[in-house]
Every structure is written in structure tokens, then in C-alpha cells.
Amino acid sequence: MPLYLSRFSYTPETWARLIDHPEDRARAAQSYIESVGGKLHGFWYAFGTRDGYNLWEAPDNVSMAAVALAISAGGALGSFETTVLLTVDETLNALRAAERVRYRPPGA
């Protein structure tokens, strides 16, 4: 199954709610991905540009998109971005396939 890395930031209101009522949001994230047949591999909070990161496994892009859309529509996050991760083997296959692509730079 494909792996996905999500980066998120809470809204100030969400942080205020969590301060008032601390909660393990990794459990919530786990239930979201399991509802589409996936698995949560990790949930981390961070300092910096984003408040946290998730590593997910989902059956396919549509399943992960469903989770991302549901989370984004919930209103607790100020930002939510997801990146599809490629294995080394997938990247090597892409590199080999790139040789067959006849790219032409603009104006060339």
C-alpha cells in the first residue's frame, strides 16, 4: 500500500480547546485512516512551520484523499498538506521510464 506524509497546523481555536481538554489526537487519526482500510504509522508534533506530521498507509490515492478531505472539512486545521511517498524501487522505475519521455524545454 502507498505511504503518505501529511503536514498540518492547528488553528489558534483548536490549540485553545486542546489546552482546556488535552487529548491524544493520534487515536483520532488512527480511526480515520482505519475507516478506509489504512494504517497510521506515526503521529508527531513539531516546532516550526507546521504543528505536526503524520505518516499514513492507505489502499490508494482516493482513500487517502477521502481522509484528507474529511479532516480538512472539519475546521480544526489551518493547513493540511499530503505528499505521496515513493519507495526507492518506485523511484528507480520512474527514472528508467523518464528516459522514454521526450521533454522539450519551452522555446526550444
Residue pairs with C-beta under 8 A, 6 or more apart in sequence:
1 38
1 39
1 57
1 58
1 59
1 60
2 57
2 58
2 60
2 61
2 64
2 84
2 85
3 41
3 55
3 56
3 57
3 84
3 85
4 54
4 55
4 56
4 57
4 58
4 64
4 82
4 83
4 84
4 85
5 53
5 54
5 55
5 56
5 82
5 83
5 85
6 53
6 54
6 55
6 56
6 68
6 80
6 81
6 82
6 83
7 49
7 50
7 52
7 53
7 79
7 80
7 81
7 82
7 83
8 50
8 51
8 52
8 53
8 54
8 71
8 77
8 79
8 80
8 81
9 49
9 50
9 51
9 52
9 77
9 78
9 79
10 18
10 51
10 52
10 76
10 77
10 78
11 75
11 76
11 77
11 78
13 76
14 76
14 77
18 25
25 43
26 40
26 43
29 40
29 43
29 54
30 40
30 43
32 67
32 70
32 71
33 39
33 40
33 56
33 57
33 58
33 67
34 40
35 67
36 58
36 59
36 63
36 64
36 66
36 67
37 58
37 59
37 63
38 56
38 57
38 58
38 59
38 63
38 64
38 67
39 56
39 57
40 54
40 55
40 56
40 57
41 55
41 56
41 57
42 53
42 54
42 55
43 52
43 53
43 54
43 55
44 52
44 53
44 54
45 51
45 52
46 52
46 53
50 79
56 64
56 67
58 64
58 67
61 84
64 82
64 84
68 80
68 82
71 77
71 80
72 80
86 94
